[in-house]
Amino acid sequence: MRKKILITVSDEVSHLYGLRFAGSFFRNKTQVDATLFYVAPHSDFGDTKPVSEDLKIRRAVQNRAGTVLDTARQKLLDFGFPPENLTTAFTLNQFGRVNDIVRQARSGKYDAVVLGKRGYLFFQSIMESSVVRQILARDLDFPIWICKNPKEHLKNVLVCVDGSEAALRMVDHVGFILGEENQHCLTLLHVDTGGTKDSALIIEQARNKLTQNCIPDDRIKPLVVRSSKSGVAKIILEEAASGNYAAVGLGRVGIRRGGLKEWLVGSRAAKVIESIEKTSVWISS
């Protein structure tokens, strides 16, 4: 089944971390449709005139967007993506960069939105606004891949499961993405912190989700680790490092006070996003 991803790009064309991750992660690139998306910074437009009244600024922004997108597209071609699978799009900042990305993602019905380090830091910087959190709680109905500085050619995905619906959505997402990417195996990690949760049942529910996505048993590894509640992030980070995974999948738990990390995954797992650099972090819708 074809995958459709939106990769955000910035002016820092020497980095383009999200693009590098996608290029290295996918082997069956004929089944991946990628859109490269650029949002022109608001500072380009000045404070005195609407951009629609300043044709000179508009043309300059369009020219720069074209240069950035052409460079990014060539990098994906160099990674082996078929040219017919690649599209580019840009927008003059209209509703704020985050809202522009969300609008593009929702209108295009993408399977994932890929953020490089700069895109992630921008999301993080505005999350102190309760208005923004409310908007994203309503509109963020797609998975996000955070690629701060991914190491190329890593394999396999670590999926953290706790029995929640958010975690199962991430399992389903990973299964869909990896259905035809046979080079990647999946580890289902459950950190048992005590209480009444049945670890075996949690692992079995997650395994069933993967099976529904045609992931065979020989590509699935269950892993249950006992820990205190305060040690969950530490366990995830240790396994991510020792397993040298390409990505770690986490479930989003809803609105919380604080920054982007806490809002996306909750305070116990926020340290994962903060600490990981070489491994990408996937957050469920």
N, C-alpha and C positions, 0 to 999 in steps of 0.2 A: 504494500500500500504506500502511496506517495506521502511524503512528509512536506510540510510547508512551514518555513521558518522566516522570521523577520530579524535581520541583523542590523542593529544600529551602528552607525559609523560616525566618527568625528574628524576634525581637522588633523588630528595627530596620526597621519597615515603611516608613520613608521611603526606604530603599535598595533592598532586594530585587533585587540585581543579576542573579541568575540568571533571575528572572522577567522582568525588563526585556529581557534578551537574547532569551529565547524569544519574547516578544511582538513584538519588532522583527524577529527573524530569519525567522520563518515567515510566508509569505504565504498559503499554502494551509492555513489553520488548521482547516478541516473534517476534514483527514486527520491531525490531531495530537490525541492524548488525553493530557492533562496531569494529574498528581496532585500537589497541593501537600502537602508533608509537614513537620510541625513536631515537633521533639523537645524536650520541656520540660527546661530546665536542671536538672541534679542538685541544685543549691543550693536549689531550691524545696522539696525534700523534708525537709531537715534531717538531722541525724545520729543522732537518738535513736530514731526509729520507722520501721518500714517504711511506705511510702506507703499500703498497703492498710489500715492501722490508723488513718490520719489522714484522715477524710472531708473535713474542712474544707480541708486542703491540696489534696486531690484535686479538689474542686469549684472551688477558686480557679484551679488549673492548667487545668482543662477550660474554664473561662470565658475565661481569657486565650488559650488555644489557639484557641478559637472566634473570638475577636476578631481575632487575627492572621491566621487562615486566611480569614475573611470579607473582610478588607481585601485580602489577596493575590488572592483569587478575583475581587474586583471589578476589580482592576487588569488581570487577564487578560481579563476581559470588555470592559474599555475598549480593550484592544488588538485586540479583534475575535474572540476565541475564542468559539465557540458554547457556551452554558451546559451543554449535554448532554455536551460533551467534557471537562468539568472535574470533578474529584473532590478531596476533601480528606481528609487522615488525620493523626492525631497519636498520639504514644505518650508515656507517662510513662517517663522514662529508666530502662531496665531493665538493659541490658547494656553501657552506655557509649554515648555518642552515635554514634560511628563504627559500632559494631556494630549499633546500632538502624537506622541508615541502610542498612547493607549487608543486613541481614535483610529490611528492607522492599523494597529493590531486587531482591533475589533472589526473594523470594516473589511479587512482582508481575511478574517477568520483563520489566523495562523495557528499552527500547533504549538509554537513556542516563540518567545521573543528573547533574543540574545543580546545581552548588555556587556560591553567591554568595561574596563576599569573606570573610564571616564563617565560612561553612562550610569554605572552603578553609583559612583560618588555623587553624581548630580541628583539621582533619586534620593539618596541618603540625605543630602543637604537640605532638601525641602520638606522632609518628613516631620519636622517640628510643627508644621501647619496642620491643625485639626481638620481644616477644610479639605486639604489634599488627601488626608487619610480617609475621610468620608467618601471622596470621589473614587479613590482606588478600591475601597471596600465594595463599592457598587459596581465598578467597571472592570476591575482586574480579574477577568474570567479566563485567563490563559496562563500557562506556565512561563516562568522567567528563568533564563539561564544566566548566571552571573559569572563572568570570566575575567577575573582581575589580572591574572598574568599566567595563563595556562601553559603548562609544559606540553609540547607537541609529542604525539605518538604514544601517549598513555592509553591504556585500555581498561575496560570494565567499569561498572557503575555500582556504587554502594548505595543501597536504598534503606533509609531508616523507617522502621515500622513500629507503631505503638497501638494498633487497633483502631485508630481514629479514621474518620472518613477522609480527612485531608491526606493522611499517609497512604490510604488505599488509592486515592486519586493520583498520587505521585507514582505508585506502583504501576497503575494502569498506563500512565503517561510513558514511563520508562519502557514498559512492555511494548507499547505501540512504536516508540522510536527505534527500539532495538530488534524488532521482529525479523528484519532482514539483514541486520548487522551482526553476522555470526561470529565476528572476531571478539565481540564483547560478551563477557559473562556478568551475572548479577549476584551480588551478595545481599541477602535480606537480613539486616541487623536489627535485632530487638534488644534494647537495654532494659533488663528486668529490674525494676526498682522496688519490688515487693508489692504488696497489696493483693487485690483479687483478680488481676488480669491473668489470663491463661496464655503463656508464651507460645505453647504449641499451637493453639487455635489462631493466634495472631499471625504466626508464620504460615500456617496452612491457608488462611484467607488471602494472604499476599501471594502465595504460590499459585493459588487458583486464578488470581487476576493475571498473572504472567502466562499461565497455561492458556487462558482465553485469548491471549495475544500471540499464541503459537510459539512461545518460548519453551524449548524442551527442558526436561529435568536436568540434563547434564550441563546446562548453562546456569543453573540456579544453585546457590550455596546458602543454606540457612546458618545464621550465627546468633546465638543468644549469650549475652554477657550480663552478669549480675553486677549491680552498682547501686550506690545511693542516688537519690534524685539530684543531688548537687554534682554528681560525677558524669552525667549523661553526655555533656559536650566533650569532656575529656576522653571518654570512650570512643565517641565518633571521630574525634581528631586523631586519636592513636591508630584506629583502624584505617582511616583514610590515608595516613602516612605510611603505615606498614604495608598496606595493600597496593599503594601507588596507583590509586584509581584515577580514571579520567574525570569522573564526576561523582558527586554525592547528592542524593535526592532527599529532600525534606518536605514535609507537609506544612502548609500555611494554616495557622490557627485562628486568624482573625485580628480585629483591631485591638491594639494595646497602646498604652502610653509609651512615649519614647521615640526612638528613631526607626529607620527602615527595618533593621535586623529584628528588633523586638516585635514589630508589627507583623513581619512576615512569618516568623517561626516561633515566637515566644522567647522569653528571657533565657531559658535553660540552653537553648540551641543557638542563641544569638552569637555566642563566641565562635561557633563554627564558621560563619560567614566572615567574622572579623579576622580569624586566624588563618584561614586557608588562602593560598595564593595560586599554587601550581595546579590544583584541582578545581574544576568548576563546580559551582553549587546550583542545583536545580530546585526551584520552589514551585510547588503545585498551585493550580488555580483554586 
